[in-house]
């Protein structure tokens, strides 16, 4: 299997922000993880375990303290700004809150065009039509503004924007946690559909085992900055080993795995 992302001995330490000193906070401790093409990976754990910080480092939004991250075989810490921009185009993100993810001053058309403009790619009408069609939004609505759409529709638009550059990997940071339960399964099914259509790999950040069970092939359970357990979702469901894994499974509620 082809490696998309390889993380080696990754650590992240935050120094105290106060002028009066304080203790360093070690958020990530010796993380080793590989994401393979075509295999959806869940990064699961409670709030404060370090999973979002790890996602931000993969996206280049945070800088690691030590260790290495390879994306498409390239050590991103050694890349200049231009080369990192090329690699970064292959890793896109869908954030938790669709209400704050879209600029309220921009039409949906402008939001969808933005990734093309940033990466100096000419965008055509057919590209926009394909994007909105893929996520179930009418092309006739792209002149509208975000406030004219529901939360579920906005998240569909955010997914379309993430698809714009035809990335290899999409990082999903709690993509359904702010949505109504009735809409969550629709968005999860949509993610599985676009994964097939665009030949994607998904990295799902979540605190909800049910959501990971629905989307993911493999899962990494995080606790206090470390990976406590890793393996196939089905095997961990049957035979959990870590204490954090058992706690998360005890809260397993609402979604059953029904992949399309």
C-alpha positions, 0 to 999 in steps of 0.5 A: 500500500502507498503511504500518504502520510508518515509520522515519526517520533512526533512531539509537541510542547507548548511553552508557558504564555505567561511572563511569570513563567510556568511549566511546559505542556507536552501535548504530543508524546512520541507519535508514530503513525502512517496513513495509507492511500485508500484506508480511512483512519480515525483519530479518536479520543476525549477533549484535550488528548492532542488529536486536533493538535496532531491534525493541525501539524499535519495541515501545517497550521502548527509546528512540531517541537521534534520528530518528522512528518512525511507527506507523499514521501516528502519531509515537510520540515525541509520544504520551501514555501513554494514546494510546501504549497504544492504538497499542501494542496493534496491535503485539505480539511473540513472543520467542525463548524460549517457556520464559521468555516464559510466567509459570510461576505462571499457567495458560495461561488466565490468560496468554491473558487478560492482554492483555485485562485490560491493555487493559481489554477484556472477554474471553469464552470464545469468544475464548479458544476461537478463540485456542487453536484457531487455534494447534492447542492444545486448549481442554481444556488451558488450565487447565494450567501452562507446564511441562506443555507442550513447547517447540513447544506453548509457542511456539504459546501465545505466538503465541495470546497475541500474537493476542489483541488482533487486532494489525496487526503481530506482531514475531517475535524469533528465534521458532524458534531455540530449538526442535528442527529437527523443530518449526521448520517446524511453527511457521513454517507456523503463522505463515503460517496465522495471518497469513492468518486474522488479516490480519497483517503479520509482522516477523521478526528472525533471523540465519537466511536460510533462516527469512526465506526461508520467511516473508518477502516483503522483507528488510533485511540489517543490518551494524554498525548499518546496513541494508546491503541491502534488497529482495525476498527472491527477488531478493536470493537470486538476486543478493546485493550486500552482503558481509554478505548473501553471508556469510549466504547461504553459511550457508543450510542446511535450510529450503526455501520452501514457503508454504501 
